[in-house]
Amino acid sequence: MRLLSHAKNGRSRGAVLSAGVAVDLAAAVELAGLPAPADGLLSVRDYLAAGHPNDLVAEAAARLAATGNGIPEHELRLLPPVPDPDKILCIGLNYRDHAAEAGLDLPTEPMVFAKFRNCLIGPSDEIVLPDEVERVDYEAELAVVIGRRGKGIPVADAHRYIAGITVFNDVSARDLQLATSQWTLGKSVDTFGPCGPWLVTLDEIADVADLRMRTRVNGTVVQDSSTAEMVFGVAELVAYLSQAMTLEPGDLIATGTPAGVGFKRNPPVLLRAGDVVEVEIDEVGLLSNPVAAPTPAGRRPVAATAPGER
């Protein structure tokens, strides 16, 4: 099943993508005979927290799509699949090929940092370059979406806590990131967390540890690798993080980037206004975002969202 969030009438709505049509998530839940919200609004995060059986909801969504109840995919204004996560946890130096290009030893434990909601934008939204930042880089990443609350999760049980995966671009201001030993500022710039286009449940993925991923800047491939290059796999990361903190439905875990990042290329490939960055992961989807300069009056609104969208 593919879950998405989109903007409709100034509100964020959860939906199921079925045969190229976005079916309202609350309507699918109600048709499946499951408890549905009285106001007819159901976010992806609240859906995950409810623990509804995906097979029943997917079947109901297919029935609604077949009878014309939905919005064609090309008419949607997509938001991040989970626009309002409690946490965005990120892993550094988690690909063998990336460690090699950086000339660094492989980590013995996951390197964890955080981004925040102000970073999140959806497909087609602008990555806005602040005036004070000059070295902006792309990072293709597979992001795990947590599906149920958990603490102290064993590696063997981690899959039970994962709702699915999505595409993430860990856009990074290298000048801010590398100015100190702490990465938070350089990673948490407004709009520096493109995510989407949807959440794909694990049952649709043949092998999360063997997915090809690519990044293109203006049509030129700059990253081409596979999740097989990960140092710490998805289950290991979920288990590791849950030892320290309770993972909540909708939490995002960005699992690291492969080789080919811009500031390590010769010559460097850094993002400029007018560029288009595409991150694609097989079996998941394509995330495309233009790059823009700030307006004279200040930065553009994050994802140009309407009131109530996040």
Secondary structure, DSSP 4 states (H G I P E B T S, - for coil): -EEEEEEETTEEEEEEEETTEEEEHHHHHHHTTS---TTS---HHHHHHHT--HHHHHHHHHHHHHTT-SEEGGG--EE-SSSS-S-EEEEES-BHHHHHHHT-PPPSS-EEEEE-GGGEE-TT--EE--TT---EE--EEEEEEE-S-BSS--GGGGGGGEEEEEEEE--EEHHHHTTSS--HHHH--TT-EEEEEEEEEGGG-S-TTS-EEEEEETTEEEEEEEGGGBSS-HHHHHHHHHTTS-B-TT-EEE----S--GGGSSS-----TT-EEEEEETTTEEEEEEEEPPBTTBPPPGGGPPTT--
